[in-house]
Amino acid sequence: ILNVEQSPQSLHVQEGDSTNFTCSFPSSNFYALHWYRWETAKSPEALFVMTLNGDEKKKGQISATLNTKEGYSYLYIKGSQPEDSATYLCAPRQAGTALIFGKGTTLSVSS
Amino acid sequence: DSGVTQTPKHLITATGQRVTLRCSPRSGDLSVYWYQQSLDQGLQFLIQYYNGEERAKGNILERFSAQQFPDLHSELNLSSLELGDSALYFCASSVDVPSTDTQYFGPGTRLTVL
């Protein structure tokens, strides 16, 4: 079973702060990595799908990088806003397997 | 709104009972996935169907079963329910099987077993 670690487990920042979280996964047989955003009382919403080593994705003030050789991905949020408060899930996938979700990093942004 | 629908939204039942959760995928999506989210647990993959056939199996108990019908909607059947089966059950859908495919999640069904 793929072991996915996300850190930190939770994070509290002030509006305007920039922040980043880490997703660690086994690098063997890597196929793709998905990032999802999950707001309270809603369902997970896809942010990025990343496949190539060195891949970088950006959506508004949120960006992500991928290192498949060492098995990690970073998610960055520049200038956090209260509406960025959510749990951010990463889900790597090995060849021929389903997505395995980490437990997520819960971000709380205070105004 | 992801386009994936799930019914019912809430379900309260007793131990030993059987329930059926229903999912309708986004129009055009052939794959359906079922996930379970229990307290303090992440999203646990249960099972995937693609165009009516089982494609991948995760941590699905033998008391649970699923199927995907010709119109592509899917049902998850949970039987001999135990207290520990109380959880949020999500369905997700995607266009096709390839691993880079984005999954779109439904609103979930919250199951409470008393």
Interface residues (C-beta under 8 A of the other chain):
Chain A: Y31 A32 H34 K42 S43 P44 E45 A46 V49 T51 L89 A91 R93 A95 T97 A98 L99 I100 F101 G102 K103 G104
Chain B: S2 Y33 Y35 Q41 G42 L43 Q44 F45 Q48 A56 G58 F90 A92 S99 T100 D101 T102 Q103 Y104 F105 G106 P107 G108
